[in-house]
Amino acid sequence: MAPHKKKPTQKRDDESGDESPKTNADNLGIRISSAKTSKKLLNNKKRKAVIESFSPSPNGSGNSSSTSLASTSKTSTSVESASSTKTQSSILSFFTSTSSVDGPVEATPIICKPKKRGKHSAEFSGACRNLFDIPSTSTHTTVMKSSQSASLNSSTTPTNSPSTREPPFLKEFKLIILTVLGQVGHVDDLFLFSEDDLEYVNCFKTLSVSAQQLYVRLFQRKHAWLCPAKLKYPEIAADLTPVISELQAVNFIQGEEELNDITEALNLLPDPAVKSLAKSLLRVSASKTSKTELISALVKHSKRPRSVFSNVNMQEVVMKKVCGLLGSWIRLGDEPRTVFTRIHLLYSLSLEDDEKPISGKTPMERLSEIKKRNKGSVSFPRYTIFRTNKIFRTKEDLIRYEDTMKCEQDIKQAMATCDFKSALQIQEVETRRLETILRDEDISSHSTSLAPFLRPFTAWGVYTRLLYMGVEIHQQRGSYDDAVAGLSGLLEQTEYGVESRGRWWDRLAFHLYYHLEKPNEALDAILKGLADSFVKPGYRLALQRRAQNILMSRKNKRFFNRRGEFTCDAIREPPKVTIQEKVLPEAPGAKNIFYSFLSGGNDAEVAVRSVEQVALQHYRRSGFEEGVHGEGTVFTTLISLLFWDIIFKSGIPDVFSYPCQSAPLDFGYSSFYESRKEAFDDKLQELGEADNAKLQTLLETSWKEHEGDRCVGVKWTLFRDIDHAKGLLACLGSRVLCGIASLILKDQRHTRAGMPDLTVWSTRTNKFKIVVVKGAGDCKLSCKQMCWMDDLLRLGVKTEVCHIEASRKRLHETGNQLTSDSSQ
């Protein structure tokens, strides 16, 4: 039974001149005093966005100014000033300050630079005061005006104000709401929420601080039924009963009376209660039966009538008995939780920095990102939000994406537990649902009209990911015919997932040859893959090598006449070096564990090392006193710091959508380089002409300015300090640096894999070497590693493959201590 929605009591400004109303709803302010007017305004198609609205002065006059956001495809977002009507102030007071402001707000771009060390910016502090009743020490409310010169290092909140007493997780929750609904920055997502949705946000504000804290704590947890007696949050209240009652009064929490699923209810019971219930209803001994089996039997029993002469619903009888045993249970209400989850989903669209498209973070993960930032452990770069296209045009678009994201998570969870049958069922149901939706030409045309880096958020983008998840499921189930059919369908289109086409062609050829034993079809697939312009060098080489293996196999002699159809790119062979290191006695199924003595004698300590640490020690003895095991991160860190201003360049449409991005949304797409080509080329030329002193100065300047900011590809702990990084930069020189930078910037997604493991250098001799490390049983270079080694050799870089072999010499029989050597 759906809970009855209780609207918070509200009071109109014109009914009383009292500046301290009895309810807090006016101060939030989605005061929907006129439903008809509200609906008309919220559904106004011409309204692009709203940043701020200034409420009437305390005397009730309506002469105040408001600002609205207008976004076009040709110009940056600008702020227009106009006189607000009384109706606008009433409805849009969600964005109001508590006092009138004279004059319009100057039109300036929003520069996003979250403050470090745990203190909120002046903009955020002002927004929190406006939206969440945080008192200001000033008689005038801070105007929401973001500009590059805005001070982010001051706060007017007194030390004894409520804002300082609010826990960080509550501030983080409010910050997300503020950002998505337009108070911080000027993101135009308010139109995606209905009048009822916004009323839940309004209602949240009217709650006591304790109730707000408890709601956020429960929101961070898995959405499940909880026993109130087991909830312990002493920092909120010693007794949570009144706090829970407050949340139940506004339907933010459901009670056990809303628990209608008999299976769910039975699972909440302890084992003895389930056995007792089964004994009374099933008349069987439950001593040797598991809880899962008993629940299954009880559910089956509940679906039968008591007897052929009775119309009693056994499900109601069983449910009544279960509820009598359950006691008190609570769970977050579905409707308000859905609204807040949707807000978090919009905010997290820009948080994913993995190679995969947006995977959808849980509310806890999203809050964790913001929590780290506000504590000072994570901060984000400064950039300008510039949106020209709406990914979600309507609320229905957003709901469709949200529902599919949930299905993706369910599929991943099922696959993680090897429940491939359930994963396939979910995938097939959701795929059929989307296929029906995608018949709408308007939806399809909207998806293709967006830039490739925005398409993963559309229905077609999600549909493409679901199809490939189906391929992975079929592979795990051994249904290779279905996997081949899925891959063939994906490869028939070139609008979505184009960055993955190389992997798709390679998997298709692999299944056709090894699993379906169709070598001729596999060779045809390889030819098509090699002709595909979207296939990158690493996968191109993999396809060529696969064709060679097929044609050189004795059982495929009948296809020898097709050898002329295939050629293989020339790849330089890197030098090789082999070293030996002692290993511990091998345990069954264990990998080699290398060790060395830290000091002589019978009491020597034995340091346990990885293969990379063994190699570093070898090169240290060979004259390279410095070295790091960072693979591609060594160069992406240096390159990102030197090209920082271009990576976060302003004026490129739609690559920055929210304040907490660690990279532009087109990072990893071909458009990343193409849209900044002139700036990148100019910078490459500047660095190519620079001497070592200038390179080190540029690196140090960028390091000091951006230290600690979260940027994809940058690992601040990789180098000991700036001098450590400057030493490597001096050894690399401008020519090698620019050569590697050009490769990475032009194809970031595919070049970050396969980079050699170690970079070693000597500041005394000004020499360096880049090394791939291979341990026992891992002697073969991947195709991406071959491509990287070839590129490095072409640039004149000294690079080699270091093979580590095991030498099984016994430890001293007495006096040796094993320690883990993680410092080398």
GULOPA-953176 format. One record per residue (C-alpha): x, y, z; residue in one letter. Coordinates in steps of 0.001 Angstrom, whole numbers, plus 524288, in hexadecimal, padded with zeros to 5 digits. Each point is the difference from the previous one (the first is absolute). Layout:
<recs>
XYZA ...
</recs>
This chain:
<recs>
800008000080000M 805E880CE77FBE9A 802538095C80B38P 7F78C80C01800E0H 807E480C0B7FC8AK 7FF6C80A7A80A8BK 8037980D7E7FB37K 80739808FB8094AP 7F85080B338056CT 8033980CCF7F957Q 7FCE980E2180278K 7FEE380AA17F5ECR 807E480C6080182D 7F46A808DC7FDC6D 7F83B7FA0880B35E 809008051C80A71S 80B23809828015DG 806C07F79580A1CD 80E227FDA37FBF5E 800AC7F3A080850S 7F55E7F7047FAF6P 7FC297F3E380795K 803FA7F6FA7F4FBT 80D047FF1A7F943N 7F9EE7FD2D7F2BCA 8001A80E467FBE2D 80E8D800E88019EN 802D17F4587F72BL 7F6FF804CD7F78EG 7F8837F7AA7F66DI 7F38B80627804C5R 7F5DA7FA9E7F69FI 7F4FD80914803D3S 7F9B67FF347F2A9S 8009B7F2957F9AAA 7FAF9805067F314K 809FA80AEA7FF3CT 80ABD7F6E78049FS 7FD467F5E47F5ADK 7FF9B80A457F56BK 80D2280587803F9L 806C27F30B80224L 7FB667FAE97F2E1N 8036780C497F876N 807A07FB097F444K 8066480D207FDC4K 8063F8001780D6BR 80DE87FB037FE54K 8045E800AA80E30A 7FF76807BF80C75V 80BE6803AC807FFI 7FA718090A80A2DE 7F38D806DC8038AS 7FFD180AF1809FCF 7F43A7FFB7808D6S 7F82480C19803A0P 8051B8085A80AE0S 7FA607FDCF80D90P 7F60980AD77FE2FN 7F94E7F7BA7F5B6G 8033F8081B7F419S 8026E7F85C7F3B6G 80A6F808E27FA49N 80BA67F7317FF94S 808FC7FA927F5A5S 801C37F2227FB32S 809B77F97D7F734T 7FD587F5667F62CS 809167F7E47F7EDL 7FF3C7FF4E7F148A 808527F6037F8E9S 8017D7FF5E7F158T 808027F77A7F700S 8085780B567FB63K 802D98080280C06T 804227FDB680DE7S 7F5CD8003380AA2T 7FC3A80DD980340S 7F858805CB80B21V 7F490808E37FD3EE 7F9E78090F809E0S 7F183802B9800DFA 7F5EF80429809DDS 7F9C27F4608069AS 7F1967FF4D80243T 7F9D67FC1180CB0K 7FC6A7F2C17FA62T 80DF17FD6E7FB80Q 8055F803A580D4BS 7F6487F6EA80678S 802E27F4377F79BI 80E5E801D87FD0CL 803CD8041B80DB8S 8077F7F33E800A4F 80AF68089B7FAF2F 7FD0B80C2080812T 8083C807A980984S 7FA278058480C5DT 8016E80E397FC78S 7FE70808347F3F3S 80B83802E07F736V 8014C80C837F870D 8030A7FF3F7F194G 801F27F4DB7F693P 80A6B7F5A48011BV 80B3D8018D7F687E 800C67F5697F595A 80C297F7F080282T 803E57F2047FCFCP 7FF8D7F65080B1DI 80DCB7FC4F803F4I 7FFB77F35D807A4C 80ADD7FEFB809FEK 7FBCC7F89A80C46P 807AE8049980B9DK 80A677F79380666K 802307FC4E80E1FR 7F1DA7FDAD8034FG 7FA9580DD77FF95K 7F4F98036B7F6D7H 8013780B217F677S 7F90B80CE380242A 7F6317FC397F56AE 7FCA87F33E806A1F 7FF3F8064A80D74S 7F6AA80A3A7FAD6G 7F7D77F5EB7F90BA 7FF007F7AF80C39C 7FBAC80BDC807D8R 7F576802C37F5EEN 7FAFA7F23A7FE8FL 802527FA0680D57F 7FE1E80B3180995D 80E3C801F780387I 8009880D9780605P 8096A809F47FA87S 807DB809A6807ECT 7FD7880A527F59ES 7F363807A07FE9BT 800387FD607F16DH 7FF927F2617FA23T 80B5C7FBEA7F769T 7FC84801597F1B0V 801D37F3747F822M 809E5805A27F69BK 80AD37F7087FB55S 80B84805AE7F8CBS 80E567FD247FEA2Q 8034C80AB88098BS 7F6357FB7880A33A 806377FD6680D0AS 7FFDB7F1AB803BCL 8082F8018F80C25N 7F6D48070580934S 7F3EF7FC558077BS 7F7088090480773T 7FA3D7F5258083ET 802F58020B80E7EP 8063D7F51480796T 7F3D67FE0F80854N 7F64E7FFCA7F4C2S 7F7BC7F3F47FCD8P 807887FDE67F36ES 80C4E7FC9C8077AT 7F8427F67980862R 7FA547F8D57F465E 8076D7F3747FD0DP 8074E7FFAD7F30CP 7F79A7F53C7FA1FF 7F3D88087E8017BL 806B280BA17F9A2K 8042F7F7207F4EEE 7F2217FB477FDFDF 7FB2780E007FF57K 80AEF804107F6E8L 7FBCC7F5CD7F623I 7F1F4804DC80087I 8047380E047FE70L 808637FCD57F449T 7F6327F7ED7F86AV 7F49F8092480284L 807BF80BDB7FBE7G 804638072D80C3BQ 80E927FD007FEDAV 804968020E7F21FG 7F564801737F5DCH 7FCAC7F26B7FB86V 7F2A07FFA37F9AFD 7FA2E7F3A3805C0D 7F4C6805AF807C6L 7F69D7FD2D7F4D9F 802627F163801C9L 7F8D18003980CFDF 7F1638016480196S 7F8C88082F809E2E 7FE3E7F40C808B6D 80E7D7FCB17FEF6D 803FD80D8280467L 7F6627FF4780B35E 807987F48280596Y 80C328086C7FFC4V 7F84C80AC0806AEN 7FB3E7F66080A27C 80DDE7FB60802B8F 803B080DE180384K 7F50A8012B809F0T 805177F45980796L 80806801C080C3DS 80EAB7FEC17FEABV 7FF7B7F2E1806FES 7F5D37FAE27F68DA 807E5804EF7F46CQ 80C1E7F93280526Q 7F8FD7F31980220L 7F9DA800847F28DY 80D158022C7F963V 806377F51D807F1R 7F5577F6917FBC3L 800D2805107F211F 80E5E7FC477FFD3Q 7FCA97F209803A1R 7FA717F5567F780K 7F17A801D57FDAAH 7FADB7F54A808D4A 7F77C7FDF580BE5W 806E08032F80CC3L 7FCF47FD3080E25C 7FF2F80D0D80761P 804DA7F9A880C84A 80CC97FC9E7F93FK 8026580DA97FA80L 80A96806CD807C8K 8036580E0D7FCB4Y 8039D8063F80D08P 8053A80C097F917E 7F2108028F7FB38I 7F8287FC3180C01A 800F77F65980B20A 7F1EC7FC217FD72D 7FC7A7FFD77F18CL 7F18C7FD1480239T 7FB3180E2D7FF32P 808D18029A7F458V 7FA7F7F4217F8EAI 7F233804658035CS 802C880D567FA17E 804747F9C27F34EL 7F44C7F6D27FFDDQ 7F6CC80B7D801AEA 804268057C7F2C8V 8010C7F2857F9A0N 80ECD8008C7FEACF 800297F3058074CI 7F6DC7F46D7FE6AQ 7FC117F73D80B2AG 7FE0D7F14A80030E 7F1B88020B7FC64E 804D88031D7F23CE 807037F2E47FF19L 7F7AF7F8577F654N 809A87F6557FA0CD 7FF0D7F33280767I 80D507FB1F7FB8CT 8066A80CA28044AE 7F8FA7FF7A80D10A 803EF7F1DC80279L 80E31803247FD4EN 7FFB480A3880AB9L 7FC487F5EB80A3BL 80ABD7F91D807B1P 802137F1947FD7DD 7F8D47FB2F80C46P 7F3FB8080E7FC81A 7FFB17FA827F22FV 801347F22380526K 7F53C80261809E6S 7F70D805947F598L 802CE7F4B77F6CCA 7FD277F63780ACAK 7F2CF80623802F1S 7FBAF801EA7F1E6L 806717F4D57F8C6L 7FF367F5EE80AE5R 80DB97FB3C7FCE6V 80C9D7FF0880789S 808FE80B3F7FC70A 80BD17FC0C807E4S 807E27FB517F43CK 7FAA4809517F5DET 806BE80C9B7FC20S 7F99280D338015AK 7FFD5801D37F136T 7F8D47F3307FDF7E 7F62B8032280AB9L 7FD3280D727FA40I 7FDE17F9F77F2A5S 7F68C7F61D805E2A 7F89F80A8880786L 7FEA88089A7F3F0V 7FAF87F45B7F84AK 7F6997FCDC80B0CH 7FAE780E018005BS 7FB897FEF57F1E6K 7F6A37F4DE8030FR 7F24C8013A805CBP 7FE447FA7D80DAFR 7F6407F6117FB13S 7F6F17FDC27F4A8V 7F49E804C78085DF 8066B80CD28042ES 8025E80CCD7F8DAN 80A1C80491809CCV 80C19805CA7F990N 80B4C7F83A80586M 8099B80AA97FC3BQ 7F8FE809698091CE 800047F5E280ACDV 80E7B7FD537FEAAV 8032780E797FED4M 7F8448030180C60K 807887F5B880790K 80CF0805067FAABV 7FCDB80E0C803ADC 7FCAC7FB6A80DB4G 80DA47FA8A80147L 8073C80B047F93EL 7FEA380B408096AG 803F480D987FB8AS 80706801EE7F2E8W 8025F80C117F7CBI 804AE803747F265R 8019180CA57F880L 7F3C2803E97F8A9G 800B87FCE77F199D 7FB5C80CEC7FA3AE 808D0809998073EP 80B887F6BA7FEF7R 7FDE77FF2A7F153T 8006D80ED77FEE7V 80CAD80131807A2F 806097F46A7F8DDT 7FCA4806867F320R 8069A80C7B80495I 80C337F84F80382H 7FFB37F8EE7F301L 8003380CEE7F8B8L 80B00804FD80887Y 808237F3BD7FDDDS 7FF67800187F12BL 80D2B806A780007S 8067F7F84180AECL 803417F3E17F835E 80E23800707FB66D 801717F1E97FC0AD 801AD7FB827F1E9E 7F2577FA7480017K 7F423808C07FDF5P 7F8B78049F80BDEI 7FDE37F45A808C5S 7F7138068D809CFG 80531801DD80DA5K 7F8387FCD280C18T 7FB7E80B548087CP 80A857FC54809DCM 80A9A800A37F59CE 7FB3280D207FB2BR 7FF8E805A480DAFL 80D627FA55802B4S 805A48079A7F486E 7FAAB80CC580539I 8039A7FCA780DF0K 80E387FDEC7FC4BK 8001480CCD7F8ABR 7FA5D807EA80B36N 809367F9C2809D1K 80B45804AF7F7B9G 804B67F2997FBACS 7FA508024D7F27CV 7FE8680C8E7F86DS 7FC70802417F1E8F 8054E808BE7F53EP 7FAE580D557FC3BR 7F837800987F376Y 7F463806C07F9BET 7F2F57F9187FEAAI 7FB2E801A77F20FF 7F4187F8157FC2DR 7F9588015F7F2D5T 7F8977F3277FEF3N 7F6A87F93180919K 803437F1AB801B2I 7F2CF7FDD98066CF 7F592808207F977R 7F4F17FB9F808D2T 7FDF77F95C80CF1K 7FC377F3B77F883E 80D817FFB17F9B5D 80657800A080D5FL 7F7227F580805B5I 802D27F7307F46ER 80E9E8018280213Y 7FE837FE0080EB1E 7F8367F3707FE58D 809EF7FA7D7F685T 80B388037C80920M 7F96A7F7FC80A8DK 7FF1C7F4877F6B4C 80E6C8016B7FCC1E 803507FF6180E66Q 7F75D7F405801E1D 806B37F93A7F491I 80D86803278054FK 7FC627FAFB80D76Q 7FAA77F3647FA42A 80C3D7FE237F7CBM 808AC802A280BC7A 7F9937F464806D1T 800B77F7B37F38BC 7F12D7FFE27FF18D 8005D801467F13FF 7F2467FAA97FE3AK 7FA0980B22807D9S 80902809D77F983A 7FB7D7FB777F294L 7F1B4800C4803D4Q 8017B80E0F804ACI 807C2803AB7F3E5Q 7F6177FA367F69CE 7F4408065F8069BV 8066280D688004CE 804EA7FEB47F207T 7F24E7FCED7FB0DR 7FA8580B9080785R 80A01809347FA29L 7FDDE7FAAD7F24EE 7F1C38040E8011AT 803C780D9A804A1I 80A52801DB7F58EL 7F6167FE867F534R 7FCBA80E2C802C7D 8072B807A87F581E 8008880C138088FD 807CB7F8B880A75I 809597FA857F5DFS 8022380CFD7F942S 802A7806B980CFDH 80A437F5D480380S 8073F8012E7F324T 7FF7A80EDA800A9S 808647FFF380C3FL 80EC67FF6F8001AA 8057A7F21680158P 8047C8027B80DFAF 7F1F78034A80418L 7F99B7F45F7F96AR 803167F63480AEBP 7F59C8071080817F 7F5547FE237F5D0T 7F6D27F48D7FE06A 807CF7FB5D7F43CW 80CC9801068077EG 7FAA77F7DC80B23V 7FA2E7F6557F65DY 80D5F7FE187F9D1T 806347FD2880D36R 7F5467F64B80333L 802587F8E07F331L 80E6D7FE6B80329Y 7FCB67FB8A80DC8M 7F7B37F59D7F96CG 80BE67FBF17F810V 808047FE9A80C79E 7F5437F7E58064EI 7FF297F6EB7F431H 80ED57FE6C80046Q 7FF7F7FBC380E34Q 7F4D97F6907FD3DR 807067FA287F44AG 7F57D804A27F689S 80997804607F5B7Y 7F61A8004F7F4E1D 7F83B80A1D807ABD 80C768076E80364A 803AF800A57F197V 7F251804937FC6DA 800C780ABA80A39G 80D55804A97FB75L 7FB937FFFF7F1DCS 7F4548086880395G 80883809B28074EL 80969801247F4A1L 7F533802D97F62DE 7FE9D80DDF8055BQ 80A4680AB08016CT 7F91D809EA808AAE 801EC7FA1880D77Y 80B897F98E806A4G 809238032E7F4BCV 80B9C8008A8094BE 7FDA67F18C80307S 7FF0E7FB177F216R 80DE77FAB77FFF5G 7FD017F76280BB9R 7F3327FB8F7F9D2W 806977FBEE7F338W 80A947F8B880771D 7F6277F89B80867R 7F7C97FCBD7F416L 80B9B7FA267F8C1A 804247F8A380C44F 7F2A87F99A801F8H 7FE5E7FCC47F19FL 80D107F9007FF5EY 802547F9BB80D46Y 7F2267FD1A8048AH 7F7D27FE997F3B0L 80B4A7FAC67F7B1E 7FCEE808A17F471K 80D65804A57FB65P 7FB238058A7F31FN 7F5BB8086F806C8E 80A3A8040D80A0AA 80918804A67F52DL 7F4C2807927F9C8D 7FD558069780D12A 80E628038180161I 80023806327F282L 7F4378084E80374K 8063B803C780CDAG 80CA38042F7F97DL 7F824808747F694A 7F8A98067B80B56D 8054380DCA80224S 7FBF07FF9580E56F 809497F4B280326V 80C008050F80722K 80E1D7FB207FE3DP 7FFFC7F69C80B8BG 7F3F67F8B07FB5BY 80454801207F1D7R 80C7E7F8BA8035AL 7F82A7F5F4807CBA 7F7697FD4B7F426L 80BE87FEAB7F72CQ 8067B7F66F80971R 7F3667F8398010AR 7FF357FED87F12CA 80E1E7FB447FFB4Q 7FD1E7F58380A1DN 7F4567FB2B7F839I 807447FFA47F315L 80C1A7F971805B0M 7F85B7F50180659S 801B97F2E07F932R 7F1A27FCD9800F3K 7FCEB80C137F7EFN 8084F7FCAD7F418K 7F44E8020B7F71FR 8006F80E7380378F 80E54802197FC8BF 7FBB08068A7F362N 7FA8580B3280848R 80D4D803DA80562R 8012380AE77F610G 7F405806B6805C5E 806DF802B180CD8F 80BF4807DC80384T 805F6802AB80D3AC 8050880D2980476D 80EA68003480260A 802E28006880E7FI 80D8B8027A8056AR 8053A7F58880905E 80454805DE80D24P 80CA77FBD6806B8P 7FEE87F5E080ACCK 807347FE0D80CC7V 7FEC07F4B980998T 803198006880E83I 7FEA37F5D980AB5Q 7FAFC801E880DB7E 7FE047F6C580B62K 7F22E7FB7A802F4V 7F9C27F9E280BF4L 7FC8E7F1787FFABP 7F43A7FEDC7F70CE 7F2F37FD588065BA 7F5AD7F8837F848P 7F8CE809637F71BG 807E780BBE80475A 807B6809827F7A0K 80E93801E880142N 803A08084C80BC3I 80D20806AA7FE3BF 80890803D880B69Y 80D38805C88031DS 808028025280C54F 8000E80DB080584L 80C477FD9980844S 80A5D7F58B80175G 801A07F57B80A2BG 7F71D7F5DF805CDN 7F6F780A61805ABD 7FD728066C7F2D8A 7F25E804BF7FC7EE 7FA2F7FA8A7F392V 7F869809BF7F797A 7F4B77FA9E7F7F9V 7FF42806957F2BAR 7F73B800647F419S 805C87FDF17F274V 7FFA480EBB7FDBCE 807898028A80C8CQ 80A087F5D07FC0DV 801A8806E67F2ECA 8012C80D5C8067BL 80AB87FAC3808C5Q 807127FA7F7F415H 7FFA780CFF7F8B9Y 804278074F80C2DR 80C2A7F7B880038R 801C6802EA7F17FS 8011980EA380243G 7F1CC8047F7FFC1F 7FEA2804D780DE0E 7F1F2804947FE1BE 7F4557F8547FB3CG 7F1527FE428017CV 7F6697F5427FCE7H 7F4DB807BD7FA45G 7FDBB7FAD97F240E 7F8E780A6E7F810G 7FD0A8084980BF7T 80E018051B7FFF5V 7FDDD806DF7F30AF 7F193803678017FT 803778070380CABT 80A98808337F98FL 7F7EC8027C7F3C8I 7F3928039F8074FS 80767809C880844L 806828064B7F439L 7F35A800507F804F 7F6CF802B680B71W 7FA6580CCC7FAE7D 7FCCC7F9DC7F2DCI 7F9B57F3D4805E8I 7F6F2808CD807D8F 7FEBC80A0A7F532K 7F3C2808797FFF3S 7F6C0801CB7F4B3G 7FE997F1DD7FB88I 7F18A7FC748005BP 7FABC7F5C68095FD 80CDE7FA62804DAV 7FDCD8059680DA4F 7F2A87FE3880606S 801D77FFE480ED1Y 809B880570809E2P 806C47F33B803B9C 806197FAF97F37FQ 80DCB7FAB97FFC2S 8006C800C57F126A 7F7B08052F7F4D8P 7F5607F6B57FB78L 806A67FE357F2CDD 80C6B7FB0880681F 802C07F2E37F981G 7F8F0803847F367Y 805FF804647F32DS 7F97780D43801A4S 808758029980BF5F 80BAA8030C7F763Y 7F88D804E17F42AE 7F88980A9780757S 80CA58051B80614R 809187FD027F4A6K 8051680DC97FDE7E 802CA8021280E77A 806807F2AB8016FF 8086A801EF7F3EDD 8045E80D848048AD 803777FA9980D55K 8076C7F4937FA15L 807CD8097B7F7C8Q 802E08088580BD5E 804AC7F46480803L 807D47FAAA7F4A0G 807C680C8E7FF50E 801DF8011280EC0A 80C6E7FC6F80728D 800357F7DE80C55N 7FFBC80BD3808EFA 7F37B805317F9D0K 7F99D7F28E8002CL 802E47FEB380E7AQ 7FAC080DA6802AAT 7F3517FD347F8CAL 7FE4B7F32E8074DL 802B98061D80D3AE 7F68080B397FD7DT 7F5027F6CC7FC39S 803267F6BE80B41W 7FF3080AB580A49K 7F397805D27FA42E 7F8687F3417FEC4H 806107F73680A58E 7F5E17F6E7805AFG 7F5BE802847F58AD 7F9FB7F3AD7FAC7R 803107FE5C7F19DC 7FEF57F3817F81AV 80DA77FAEB7FD4AG 806878078F80B0DV 805467F89E80BC3K 80583809A6809B8W 8067F7F58880864T 807847F9F17F4B9L 80B9A80924801CAF 806008032C80D30R 7FEE080E8A7FD57D 800E1809DD7F502I 80ED47FEED7FF79D 7FED77F15D7FDC4H 7F71D802787F447A 8089B80B037FAE6K 80B9C7F6D080010G 7F90E7F6817F6EEL 7FB4780B137F747L 80DF2804DF7FE33A 804707F25D7FC07C 7F4D57FE467F646L 8026480CBA7F8D7G 7F681807767F77FS 8007A7F73E7F3EDR 7FC8A7F34B806EDV 7F61C806B6808B1L 7F8C5806197F478C 8005C7F33B7F860G 7F9BC7F84C80B15I 7F67580B1C802E7A 7FB658004A7F1EDS 7FD167F1618004DL 7F870800BD80CC1I 7F84680C657FD26L 7FB6E7FB307F2C3K 7FB117F2EA8050ED 7FEF88005980EBFQ 7F6BB7F4818014AR 808557F6097F8D2H 80DA7804AB80382T 7FE5F7FF2480EA9R 800A77F1377FEF9A 80CA57F91E7FC76G 8096180A69804CFM 80CBE7FA238058BP 800407FD3B80E93D 80C268072B80493L 8065180D0F7FD5BT 80DD4801228055FV 8094E80B7F7FEF4W 80C80805FF80509S 8013380E9080298T 80EDE7FE7480077R 801527FAD17F223T 7F33B805E77FAF1N 7FBF37F2BB7FA81K 7F34B7F87A80109F 7FA437F30D7FBCCK 7F2147FADA7FEADI 7FE447F19B8035DV 7F5AF7F57A7FE92V 801547F60B80B01V 7FC667F1C17FDCFK 8000C7F5BB80A98G 800097F1467FED3A 7F42D7FB6C7F85AG 7FD9D80D8E7FA69D 809B2800B17F4EEC 7F776804797F4B2K 7FDBE80E417FCB0L 7F205804187FD70S 7FCCD806937F328C 7FE5580D1C806C5K 80D487FE658068EQ 806077FCE57F2BEM 7FA2980C6E7FA50C 805348083B80B3CW 80D9B7FA237FF29M 80015802747F15DD 7FBF280E2D801E8D 80A598022880A72L 80ABB7F9FE7F7AEL 7FBB8808837F4AFR 801AE80BEA808CBL 80DC87FB8B80353G 7FCB77FC5980DFAV 8085D7F5BC806ABK 7F6517F57A80380T 800E97F17E802AFE 7F8F67F41680553V 805297FB1880D0FC 7FD457F1A4802DAH 800D87FBDD80E4AI 803957F1B580200E 7FEC17F89180CBAA 80C057FADD806EDS 7FBE07F66A80AA4R 80B0480152809D0K 7FC9C7FC8880DECR 7FF0D80A0980ABEL 809827FF5980B62H 7FA977F61C80945E 800AE808F680BDET 7FE6880E228037AG 7F8D0805317F41EN 7F40E808D6800D0Q 7F6D98023C7F4B0L 7FBB980E067FD90T 7F8758064B7F4F9S 8083A809B57F874D 7F5EA8097F7FAACS 808D880BB87FFCAS 807D47FBF47F43EQ 
</recs>
